[in-house]
């Protein structure tokens, strides 16, 4: 199969498929004219990679998972450990995003959103982390801001 067919069947853009080839995740054979010739096995690998990436696994995690996919002697405990580690990262990111959402929600609620120049959102954005930790008062923006 050529890259167009594999792209269509796997749902991955040709550019992504070429990238996966460049980093060694798939290795299609080449025809005499130099064009890539993907086997059905390559298509399965690409579909596997597409699904793994859609679940947020990193390229390195995908490489490991692909290696386990190809290893018929694999232990499901190895696969589960990778998935559990990734799940912990996802849960951590969710917590961070929830905290970010709460902060933004609070700022939006506190902002009057009218013609007044004072704005809690702008005040918050102009406070550096150091100022927040040390509770240093805000300075007015300088002329060259």
N, C-alpha and C positions, 0 to 999 in steps of 0.2 A: 504494500500500500504506500502511496505517496503521502507527503506531509499534509496535503489538503484533505485527503480522505480520513487520515488519523485525527486531524484537528476536528473535523466534523463529527466523527464518531465518539471521540473522547470528550468533546466539549471544551477543549483547551485551545487557546490561540496558537497559531504556528510559531509565533515568537517565543512563547513559553516552552513549547516542545523543543525548539532549537536551544533554548537556555538549558533545559534539562539534559539535552545531549551534551552541551558544552561542559557541564559540571559532572558528567558521567552517570547520571541517573538512568538514562536509556542509551543504548548503543545500536542504532539501526545499521543494517548492512548498507552497502552502496552498490548501485547499479554501475554498469560500464560507463554510462554517461555522467556518473558522479552524483546522481540524485539519490536521496535517501530512500531506502526500501524497508518499511516497517513491517514486522511480522505481527501476527495476532497476539503473541506474547507481549510485544512492545505496547500494543494498544491496551492490554490489560494492566500493564505497569502504569501507563499514563492515566488511565481511569482511576487506578488506585491512588496515584499521586494527587490527582485533582481532588478526590474526595478527602484525602488526608489534609491537603492545604485548605480546603473549605472548612475543615474543623479547626483550623488555626495551627496545625503542627508546623514547626520550623522546617527549613530545608534539611538541617542536620537530623532532626527527628524523623523526617520522611526518609532520609537515607537509611537510618537504622531500621525503621519499620519495613522498608522495602527489602532490606537484607533479611529480616525475619520472615517476610512474606515468601521469599525465595527459598528459605531454609525449612525443609519438611521435617527436620528434627528439632525445630524450635520449641521453646517452652512458652506456654501461654502466659506464664508468670512474667516473662520478660516484656511481652507486649503490654500486659496490664500495668506493669511498673511505669512504662513510658506514658501510657494514657493517664495514670494517676498523677504523675508529675505534671503533665500538661494541664490536667483538670485543676490542680492546685494553683497553677499560674493563672488560669482563667478566673478562678474564684478570687484571687488576689486583685486582679485587674477590675473585676466587678466591684469589689469593695472600694477601690480607688475611684472608680467612676461614680459610685453612689455618693461618696464624700464630695466629689467635685460637683455633682448635681445639687446636693444639699447647699453647698456654698453659693453656687450660682443662683439657685432658687431664692435664698435669703437676700442676696444682693438685688435681685430683680424686684422682690417684694418691698425692699427698703427704698428703692429709687422711685421718686414721685413721677418721673416721666413727663414733666410739664415744661414750661418755659424757664424755670429756675435754673441757674447755672450750677448750683451745688448738686452733686450726684454721688451717692455712696459707691456706685460701681467705679467711677473715675477715682474716687479716694482710695479704694482698695487696689486698683491697678497701679497707682503711683506709690504705694507703700511697698518697699522691698521686704524680703524675708527678714533681713536684719532689723528693719524698723518695726516689723510686726513682733518679732521676738523680744526686742528691747523696749517696745512701746514708745518709740521716739515719735514726737509729733511730726505731722506732715509739713513739708515746705511747699511754698507756692512754686509752680513751674517757672523756670528762668526764661529770659527773653530768647535764648537760642535753642529752645526745645523744639 
